[in-house]
Amino acid sequence: MMQSIENFEPLRFYQPPALVKQAAASIRLLLLDVDGVLTDGQLYFGEHGEFIKAFNTLDGQGIKSLQQQGIGVGIISGRKSAALSMRAQALGITLIAQGREDKFQAMQEILTEHQYQLHEIAYLGDDLPDLLVMRHIGLPVAVPDAHYEVHRHAYASTTRRGGQGAVRDLCDFLLISQQCYQSALSAYVDEGSTR
């Protein structure tokens, strides 16, 4: 017997669930940290000193599902990486700020070019450079192994770790909260649908 989606909770709540779901219902833009969120946080170096990053395909599908439902996705990273540029391009993410230690300033620059309000932004982070952004937006979320201070300022945590489906947890939660999960799913389960 299939479990009802209403009983599926991809997040662990630190604030009352009704408050978190209400915040999620207003989200129009998901901003993501990279190391420790889109990746497992490990830094791999090739023999010529280049960064090597591994990304999770579950996260990629979640990002695509959000975009198909009209929710924007952006990336703010403290490091520059050719691998990240390629992954963002493959996912159709055009809001990307790399090599930005001041993530709050990077977010403000995004907001000057795009029509989003702070309460319409969700952010998934894991460490201290993410805090200022998380303290000013509508839905701050942590990964399970985030720094203690990040958990203190988050409304919730994903159930999976960074690089292991954490982004997908938040994507699914946003889709469920905005009552468009079934719409996103229908392209893959309805007979006669085209993908």
Residue pairs with C-beta under 8 A, 6 or more apart in sequence:
5 176
5 181
5 182
8 172
8 176
9 159
10 158
10 159
10 168
10 169
10 170
10 172
10 173
10 176
11 20
11 141
11 156
11 157
11 158
11 159
11 169
11 170
11 173
12 144
12 156
12 157
12 158
12 159
13 20
13 155
13 156
14 151
14 154
14 155
14 156
14 157
15 155
15 156
19 155
20 139
20 155
20 156
21 177
23 119
23 122
23 138
23 139
23 155
24 122
24 139
24 173
24 174
24 177
24 178
25 177
25 178
26 119
26 120
26 138
27 71
27 120
27 121
27 122
27 138
27 139
27 174
27 177
27 178
28 70
28 71
28 72
28 116
28 120
28 121
29 71
29 72
29 73
29 74
29 95
29 114
29 116
29 120
29 121
29 122
30 63
30 66
30 71
30 72
30 73
30 74
30 121
30 122
30 123
30 124
30 170
30 171
30 174
31 73
31 74
31 75
31 76
31 95
31 107
31 110
31 121
31 122
31 123
31 124
31 133
31 137
32 38
32 73
32 74
32 75
32 76
32 123
32 124
32 167
33 75
33 76
33 77
33 103
33 123
33 124
33 125
33 126
33 127
33 129
33 130
34 53
34 75
34 77
34 78
34 79
34 81
34 84
35 41
35 43
35 77
35 78
35 79
35 126
35 162
36 126
36 127
36 143
36 145
36 146
36 162
36 163
37 124
37 125
37 126
37 143
37 162
37 163
37 166
37 167
38 53
38 55
38 56
38 59
38 75
38 84
38 87
38 162
38 163
38 167
39 53
39 54
39 55
39 162
39 163
40 54
40 161
40 162
40 163
40 164
41 126
41 145
41 162
41 163
43 51
44 51
44 52
44 53
44 54
45 51
45 52
46 52
50 82
51 79
51 81
51 82
51 83
52 83
53 81
53 83
53 84
53 87
54 163
55 83
55 87
55 163
56 163
56 164
56 165
56 167
56 168
58 165
58 167
58 168
59 165
59 166
59 167
59 168
59 171
60 87
60 90
60 91
61 168
62 167
62 168
62 170
62 171
62 172
63 73
63 91
63 93
63 167
63 171
64 91
64 92
65 171
65 175
65 184
66 72
66 73
66 171
66 174
66 175
67 73
67 91
67 92
68 184
68 187
69 175
69 178
69 180
69 183
69 184
71 174
71 178
72 95
72 114
72 116
73 91
73 93
73 95
74 93
74 95
74 96
74 97
74 110
75 84
75 88
75 93
75 95
75 96
75 97
75 98
76 96
76 97
76 100
76 103
76 106
76 107
76 110
76 133
77 84
77 96
77 97
77 98
77 99
77 100
78 99
78 100
78 101
78 103
78 129
79 98
79 99
80 98
80 99
81 98
84 96
84 98
85 96
85 98
88 94
88 96
95 110
95 114
97 103
97 106
97 109
97 110
100 106
101 129
103 129
103 130
103 132
103 133
104 132
104 133
104 136
107 121
107 133
107 137
110 116
111 118
118 136
118 137
118 138
119 137
119 138
120 138
121 137
121 138
121 139
122 137
122 138
122 139
122 140
122 141
122 170
122 174
123 130
123 133
123 134
123 137
123 139
123 140
123 141
124 141
124 142
124 143
124 158
124 166
124 167
124 170
125 131
125 133
125 134
125 140
125 141
125 142
125 143
125 146
125 150
125 154
126 142
126 143
126 145
126 146
126 147
126 150
126 162
127 146
127 147
127 150
128 147
128 149
128 150
130 150
131 149
131 150
131 153
133 140
134 140
134 150
134 153
134 154
135 153
139 155
140 153
140 154
140 155
141 154
141 155
141 156
141 157
141 158
141 170
142 150
142 151
142 154
142 156
142 157
142 158
143 157
143 158
143 160
143 161
143 162
143 166
144 157
144 158
144 159
144 160
144 161
144 166
145 161
145 162
146 154
146 157
151 157
156 173
158 165
158 166
158 167
158 169
158 170
159 169
160 166
160 168
160 169
172 181
175 181
175 184
186 193
187 193
187 194
187 195
188 195
